[in-house]
């Protein structure tokens, strides 16, 4: 049974359609990324399913359990906004207040502080924390009561590379512990590194949904390509002219140093190298890469932000 089922969810802000009949399901024990450019409707969608924003149309249900939205929310750990703690209180005291507000989880404080690697700094004031530590404390607060489902909106937003790495590893550990994590993000690299499933939204419209492996390996519903080959030679123009005639090379992009080929699955680096050699051209670089999520994302949404 799906952890979350969304059916034709719509949200209108006067003339702006923030969500347009979005439907998908979140499988249990996955890291499900809701991915899209800034302004695509990700935060609106999470706000609706957490009963913070009212939908204009459509329905959603959590695990088919029939609980009222307020009761459902109490069983889910959430991080939907910038962490909001008392600056001059310690992490421990802030979590005690959070547990009191939630009505659960006070006995979990030591455990969650250890989970987010803040136990040694539990008596330090919140205003002495780095941005990454503040974000980890917010996740610790979401973990109070040991929820099986976690909902994060842009959990790495504003963090430096070290902070992003901290949150990434924490999400991986939570996934290994059997949690279902639903996270909205516009940082494609992070989604590719931590998510098992992804829904891509653009201008409120669901463009594609599925496992990351399916999206990368089959090319999704929009294209049959999934091979990126980078090559370089002394005479790039000669190589380009040859490869334009090669069956299976679907596009050629010229960069400062290389040629980037988007190819059908049947095309191999060995075949490209052999063809060039037979034409008297020696390649000084040939690199076959699995297509990145960024490449697929741009194929699906184009290169424009939704703002």
Secondary structure, DSSP 4 states (H G I P E B T S, - for coil): --SEEEEEEEEEETTEEEEEEEEEEE-SS-EEEEE--TTSSHHHHHHHHTTSS--SEEEEEETT----HHHHHHTEEEE-SS----TTSBHHHHHHHHHHHHTS-GGGHHHHHHHTT-GGGTTSBGGGS-HHHHHHHHHHHHHTT--SEEEEESTTTT--HHHHHHHHHHHHHHHHTT-EEEEEES-HHHHHHH-SEEEEEETTEEEEEEEHHHHHHH-TTT-SEEEEEEEEES-HHHHHHHHTTSTTEEEEEE-SS-EEEEEETT--HHHHHHHHHHTT--EEEEEEEEPPHHHHHHHHH-S----
